[in-house]
Amino acid sequence: MKKISTLILLLTLALTMSAQQHGAAGMKFVGKATVKPYIINPETGEATGLDMVVEFTSDTMTYIGGRESASFITPELNYNFGEMVITLPSYQIDGTTFTGGYGGVTWPEQDYTVNIGEESVTGKLSGTFTHANNIYELKMKLAFSYSLIDKIATPVKVLLEYEIDGFYLKETSGKLDVNVAGGQYSAPSVTYVTRTYTDGDATKVDVQVPAYVLEGTPMGNISVGGYTVQGLTWDETLEAYNKDYSNDGLSLYFSNGSSLTGDYPLNKAGQKITVKFNGTSVSSLVNTFQPGNMPFVIISTFPGTTSGISSVSKAVKANGGKAYNAAGQQVSQEAKGFVIIDGKKFFK
């Protein structure tokens, strides 16, 4: 079976304004990638392509801003075709040059050479970075060769052509409020990861829902696992990206430390996630889900709001509005739980 492990390239880009905006940690990109291998004739130096192109639906590339030049860092490459196995340790390319500014950057084709122990890696690189309508896209091509010394019976030199079309992977952190069976609980700090990208003529969003722990629920401390929802599309009515993912085949790890522990399918109608953005950061995210056969729906709201339910204010009390519970029965304004005052929902 011809197989290549997932190739992750870490790319550092000298882009001062971008570096100031996104920090020293850089910007990660995820997108489709391809690798094509060639065998180099030791006598003529000609490269003969093997009859294969390996495709990846999801590969990752990261760049960090600088001032005058960019550095590329690659992780270990592990490629298996037939009886030949290609492995290449991570290496760094320094001093690459580019043109352009914040809205667009171009790397013209340029040569590079790095040493890995006693072996030498030589190659060419080129690429572009664009930024429009809050969609950050990075396209990169690498073609590099090296010798497979002591890895196979007959040493041979290979050339690998790698291409990626990646879109910005943005992390947004904050407090998460969760409604479990009518009770309100919080995870003090979680991080959602989103990717906004183009798919044909459509703009779509992927969301990595984080794992978190809720303490002190009637079921004990609850651990909720993470998962990824792909392909949210724009909803004009909601003015947000939205998707019902009940038919996506997703599952959720849910545990109260004892009886309710396991992976539960998210296949009931109404498993829905809705996301609004401020630039590339999440400004509002509501996730409604019901794991397995659990009799209650869980609603998580990020960052730090409670799905439109607020506390009872002194101003409302002063106005003398009558309070009702969910069953429509009049209750005291001091009543605990859900109350309705002047047609508005509150939680105490």
N, C-alpha and C positions, 0 to 999 in steps of 0.2 A: 504494500500500500504506500503510495507516494504521499508523503506527509511533511508539512513544515509547521513547526510550533509558531504560535502567535509572535510576530515580530513587533516589538515596541521600540520606537525611535524617540529619543529625547533630543529636541532641537532648541538651541538657544539663539535668540534673534536680537540684534542690536537695534532697538527701536525705542528711543528715549521716551516719547510721550506714552507709548504703550506700557513701558516699564513703570512709569510713574503712576499710571492708572491701576495696573494689576499687581504691582509689587514684585519683589525679588523672586518669589516662588514661580513666577511665569504663568503661562497660559497653556492648558492642555487642549488638544484637538483629537477628535475621534471621527473616523470615517472609513470608507472603503479603501482597500489597498491591494496591490498585486506584486508578485515577485516572479521574475523570469530568469532561469539559470542558463549559463553558457559555459562550454568547455574551451579553454584557450590552447591552441596547438603550440607545443613548446618550441617547435622549429620555425614556424612561420609567424607566430604571434596572432594568428587569426582566431576569432571567437566564433564557435559553432553553437547555435542555440539548440537546447534540448526541446523536444516536442511536448512542452507543458508550460502553463502559466498558472501559478497558484494564486487564488483570490481569497481575500479576507473581507467579511462583511463589516468587521469592526476592528480597527487598529488604532493605536494611540501615539500621538506626537505632542511634544511640549516645547515651547520656546520661552526664553527669559530675555527681557529687554536689556540693551546695553547702549553704547554711544557710537562706536565706529565699526565694529565687526561682530560677527556671530560665531558661536561655537555649537557644533552638533555632538550629541552623545548617543551612542547606540548600545542597546543591551545585547546579551548573548543571542546569537543566531544559531538555530538548530534545524538543519534541513536534511531530509532523508529521501533519496530517490534510488530505488533499486538497492544495489549493494554498496553504494557510495553514501557516506554520511558527511555532511558539511557542518562543522561547528566553528563559530567565530566569537571570541569574547567581546565584551563591550569595549568600545573605543571612542575617543573624543576627537573631533575635527575642530581646530581653532583657526581663527583669522579669515573666515569667509566674509565676502563683501556683498553689499546690496545697494540698491538705489530706491528712492521714494521716501514717503513719510507716513504719518499716522493712518491716512485713508487707504494707502496702498504701497506695498513694498515688493520689489523684484530682485531675485538673486539671478544674475546672468550666469550662464554655464561657466564653471570654474573648476580647476583641478585641485586635488588635495592628496596628501600622503601622510600616513601615520604609521608608527611602529608599535607592534604588539609583541613584546619580548624580542625574539630574534626574527620575527616575521614582519613583512611590510604589507600594508594595505594601501592601494592607490585607487583613486576614483575621480568621478566628476559629479557635481551637484548643480541643480537649478531649481527655481521655484518662485511662487508668488504668495503674497498675503493680501487679502482685501477685507474691507470693513464697510458695510452699507446696510442701513435699515436694521441695525443691531444684530446682523448676521456676520460673524467673523469666520472667514474661510482661509485655509492654508493648503496649498497644493505644492507638493515637493517631489522631486525626482532624484534618486541616488543611483549611480552605477559604479560599483566598486569590485576590485579583483584582489585575490590573495592566493597563496600557495597552500595546498593541503599536504603539508609535510608530516610524515609519521602518522597520518590519519587513515591512509589506505595503502594497499600493497605497492601501487605505483604512484609516486607523487604527481600531482597535476595542479594546474592553476585554473581557477574558476572566476567567472564574472557574474555578478548578480545585479539585475536591474529592479529597483524598487520604486513604486509610485504610491502616493497616498493623496486622497482628497478629504481633508478633515475639517470639522466644524467645532467651534469653541465649546469646551466643557466647563460650565460655570458653577461654582460652589456658592451657596447662600446659606448662612447659618443664623439661627435664632431660636426662640422659644416655641415649643409646639403644645397647643392645647387640644385635649382629646376628650370626647364625650363617649363614655362607655356605659351602656345601659342606664342612661339618664344622669350619670354622675360625671363631674368635670374633674379632670386630672391633667397634669402637665409634665412634659419632659423639658428640663431647663435649657438644654442646648442640643440641637440637632442640626444636621447639614443636609440640605437637598442639593442634588447635582442635576443640572438641566443642560440640554443641548438643543439649540435652535438651528435648523438646517433646511436646505432646499431639497425637495424630492420632485423632480420634474418642474412643473410650474407652481407647485404647492409649497408653502412653508409649514414645517412640522416641528414638533418638540418631543424629545424623550425626557423622562423624569426618573431619576434614581431615588426611590423612596427609602429613607434611612431606617435602620434598626433603632429601637429605643426601649426604655424601661419606664413603666408607670408604677409608682409606689403607693401603697395604702388603699387599693381598690377592695371592694367586698370579696373579690376572688383572691386577694393577696397581691403580691408584687407581680406585675405582668411584664413579660418580655415579648416584644413584637419584632419579628425579623424584617429585613429589607427586601425589596424587589424592584424591578424596573418596568415601567410602562412606556411603550414606544408608540410613536406616531400620533400624538395629540394634534388635532387640527383646529383652525380658528372657527369659533362660533360667534356669529354676528350678534345673536340675541344676548348672549352672556358677556360679549366683549372680552373674551378670554379664550385660551386654548383649552380644549375639553375632549374627553374620551370616556366612553363606557367600555371597560376592559374585561367584562365578564366572560367574553368568548376568546380571550387571549391565552388561556391555558396556564395562568399564573397561580402560584400557591404562596402561602404565608406561614412562616414559623410563628406559633403562638404558644406561650407557656405561662402557667401560674405556679410553676415549680412542683406540681404534683399531677393531678388527674388530667388537666387540660394542657397536655404537652404534645406537640407534633406539628407536622406540616399539613395545613388545611387549604383546600382549593378555594379560589376566589371566583366562583362560577355562577353565583346567584345574580339575577338581573339587578342592575342598579349599582354595581361596583364602578364608581365614577371618580375621575380626578379632574379638577379644574384649576388652571394656573393663569395668573396675571403677572405681567412684568413691569418693572421700572428700569428701562434700559435692558441690560442683560441679567439683572438680578430679579429674583422672585419677590413680588410685592404682596401677593396673596395666593395661597394654595389650599384648596379644600379637597380632602380625600375621603370618600364614603365607601366603606367596605363591610362585608359580613362573612367572616371565615367559616368554611364548612357548613355544619348544621347549627351553628350557634344561634340562639333565639333573638339576639340583639344586633343592631347595626352600630358600627363604630364610625365616628366622624372625627377626623383630625383636621385641625385648622392651623395654618402656618402663614406668617410668623406672629405668634402671640396674641391672636384674637380668639373670640369664642363664637364664631358663626353667627354674628348679629345679635347675640344675647348679652345684655349688659346688666350691671348691678342696679338696684333701685336707688335712685338719687334722692337727696333731701328735697329737691325742687319738686319732684313728682309727688312726694308725700305731702308737701305743703299745698299742692293743688287739690288735694282731697280726692284723687281719682280712686274709684273702687277697684279692688283686686280680686281676681278669680284664679282658680287653679285650672289644670288642663281639662278637667271634667266639666268646667263651666260653673262651678260652685263658688259663691262669694266667700273670700277668706280675708283674714287680717293682713294689712300691709306688712306686718312683722312675720308672716308665714315663711317657712323655709322651703327651698326647692324652686320649682318653676311657678311663676305667677304672671298674670296678664293684667296690665294696668293701662287704661285708656287705649286698648287695642295693641299695646306693645308687649313683647315678651321680655321677661327678666329672670335672672337666676340668682338666688340668695343661698 
